[in-house]
Amino acid sequence: MLVRQLVHRNRRLDQKTKGRYASRITKYQDSVMISICDLELVGKILKDGELVVNLSKEFFQEYIIEEEQAPELLKSCSIANLVGTRIVALAISLRLANKYSIKHISGIPFLMIYKFKL
């Protein structure tokens, strides 16, 4: 019975987060930084040796965006701070970075993109 309840709860969570991201937009001078995290990761604390990363709702979840909104945000920002399998894969598919730029913490992909203006 308990296993069935956990599976059912996880299915509901998957339906709520599927194709959605937590995001924050920060503007500074002429730059726009977008931080985007796969929604299902918000609230998790990742540990890798002495490194601890808190994917807090307070930082990442200023807005919840749909999958369709993410490409335009990624293309239009100056800096992107990305966490999660889905959002990192999207950035790679848009050719904004390559797979060698991805770092992993506790198995979760992280990607930082800086677009320099000359």
Steps between C-alpha positions, in 0.01 A plus 500: 500500500774747594689432176184565297449834679858605430474406132170689469647808671804494271277476191307808616826686558627396155181633338534835683866547406513339156621752244525779758792689643574727793662822387640830622593800290768739628583823318827682562619788285481372141483132594209265562570182694243222491520218755291200399460173687292193414200557727517157663847583639394811694542448872769233468841523662780341297826385657824406331784463750523831687298683234136560599254660255155607620251526213273722706158620402599849617778519243370307201124533512423865436287375210381163374530485124372252245726303269399718203631817671848370580663519151425870459632580849817303431557670166439852630701500825861610551575240767325168568529296819339161429433200724337173399493243224219654296611866498866413436400270213289782354795743509721241328234433234477876432879498450556754777771279653658162445485186710859546622392809696261304723601435861325246724431526871340192656420386147305819416625701199598866545583740219607864500485698176658844452434689180771758444430815301789634300 
